[in-house]
């Protein structure tokens, strides 16, 4: 895990993701020997669609909020839910160059993948982005 990382309460706890009304979740596949729990979903899909949930506060104020995404299969069933964890000041000042953890949860609310991106600002006031690097962990 990235140094200094402490997960937010609720991540990795079963039931942490509430199903939205009208949202169909993909049926949980059988566990596959040698495949980390939660990744067996990927053996059942031919593509994934990532849809960002738009935050009204962000639209009205222009302030960057933590991003949330629904990850769907080709028939529109939700496979995973992704939630960004980042610092308010970095979201406002560094925007696309900011550091973040992305927690990817299965339909039981269990974190199955964690993506970490360190801040890669260059120049004064994060006016540019350097080559970005990600660390992807599973199990987290």
Secondary structure, 3 states (H helix, E strand, C coil): CCCCCCCCCCCCCCCCCCCCCCCCECCCCCCCCCCCCCHHHHHHCCCCEEEECCCHHHHHHCCCCCCEEEEECCCCCEEEEEEEECCHHHHHHCHHHCCEEEEEECCCCCEEEEEEECCCEECHHHCEECCCCCEEECCC
